[in-house]
């Protein structure tokens, strides 16, 4: 072991500043945060194109080069071509291996590897270990979850799942040097089959993938490997050709690509298992919208929210229910988040189109009313004044609906192709410490609400236009028709909202309130009669 690692003299000045390697996790990798250094000056910095003794070079499918020492079972993505960085890595490895030999309670197995993560700017090195047989990450001594930034773990079972998830993150980052156990591929195929059926048969599935995603992943993984090609009905290869295909120089690299794909999908599944308390004897989440009490009380509705929702046609209550169903226990799903934004963007586009059309109609109506003012008797003039003001308010409401709708579209349309992480950030920023998501629920429904108020104003304006006739019999017929139409509209709207709960819509709420008052009055009357009979 001493002969397999050495430090060049050019790097000696840098190694003296290196601290003992500290613990880290694959999720905290700096692979996407390192500054890119490239240019003509690269030739002046001591880089060498020669192979490094005892270290094999591999290129990740994304393009990043990493190094693997098969004798020491060590992996690093540090730039070992640079003498200074090479010296830092070797010194850190020497310290770490010497320390591991002093750990009497830990014996390093053949299936375990050490991963070194080098921070080049701070001359600081971090490490973690992986066990390919157990498919988990581990450390030689006790580790603190807070130091590793592994938070909100409530049980040992959940912590073990998180460590297994970290293993798949590692395997996604370093897939080329180690052949994956075939059982992992079979396990993933089974998980994808179940995910497909579960999401197709239920809209409350806890699967992290949609049915279309699961089917696409399943097709890719099942048709990826060379054995599948060799036995395919479409490509009948001889056993000799299939053997040549499997033993060709490209086959190991192909298996590395497959390992990277499988690891990425497995990491998604294990993330879902962690947040859903998979395997817990008590408390496992079996449905997407199932709330699990984690010690935090649900946000109660403010006293003003129900009357405000009633004035706004019940839209805030509906939007609040959508928000609460979207992120139970602050868990968000990619497909639900996309559907949430797509449906709202579609609603706002329809609303802005109708608002623009209605605003033009209102402007024409109030213009006509203004020109007709003073040409009729006093009753018509009063009606015209009411109609003009109603039309003006309707036009202003349409303009507000148009502005709010366009603004909401510009904000939410990019989210239609975003991920669940964007949903978590969005709702975290939108959450109010005092009122929760109630202000957001009001804002989301405001464009449509302002259009409804504008429709009422336009209706008053049209009635004012119709009342320009001074004949009593004509006004009587018109009033009867208006009352009939209003009653018919109320009945139709009530029928459309008959399936709602009381808190979902304004019409259900009003009717329920009226029925409750009526029942209360009749119950009091019956009680009085019974009291009189007793006397």
Secondary structure, DSSP 8 states (H G I E B T S, - for coil): -TTT----GGGHHHHTT----EE--GGG--TTTS----SGGGGGTTB--S--TT-EEEE-TTS-EEEEETTTTEEE-S-TTBHHHHHHHHHHHHHHHHHHHT-TT----TTEEEEEEEETTTTEEEEEEEETTTTEEE-SS---TTTTT-----SHHHHHHHHHHHHHHHHHHS-SSS---HHHHHHHHHHHHHHHHHHHH-SS---SS-HHHHHHHHHHHHTTSHHHHHT-SSS---HHHHHHHHTSHHHHHHHHHHHHHHHHHHHHHHHHHHHTTTT-SS----STT-----S-------HHHHHHHHHTTTHHHHHHHHHHHHSGGG---HHHHHHHHHHHHHHHHHHHHHHHHHHHHHHHHHHHHHHHTTSS-HHHHHHHHHHHHHHHHHHHHHHHHHHHHHHHHHHHGGGGG--HHHHHHHHHHH-BTTTBTHHHHHHHHHHHHHHHHHHHHHHHHHHHHHTT---HHHHHHHHHHHHHHHHHHHHHHHHHTTTS-TTT-HHHHHHHHHHHHHHHHHHHHHHHHHHHHH-
